[in-house]
Amino acid sequence: MGQQREDEHAITLTVRVVPRASRSEIASYHDGALRVRVAASPVEGAANRELIRLLSKSFRVPQNAVTIISGSNSRNKIVRITNPSAVMLDELSKLK
């Protein structure tokens, strides 16, 4: 696990979600995955919706530009973000 792929229009990330956190935030890279804390509990897709909301806000893209490719019922997910901002890509590279 632990890949990040970029092409000219999208980035694909391995994400480790920590549900029921005190607040929603992008924490750091841990074991090759982007660790994201979400305040929502993993009931009826609430944590996935919160993950998409947080990533879309952080990468400055609309929510429909963030897609969970695999792992919708797991803490470990592969997420694709279309047209992320250059500023956020720089911040993301600093987390590594």
Buried (B, 14 or more C-beta within 10 A) or exposed (E): EEEBEEEEEBBBBBBBBBBEBEEBBBEEBEEEBBBBBBBBEBEEBBBBEBBBBBBBEBBEBEEEBBBBEEBEEEBBBBBBBBEBEEEBEEEBEEEE
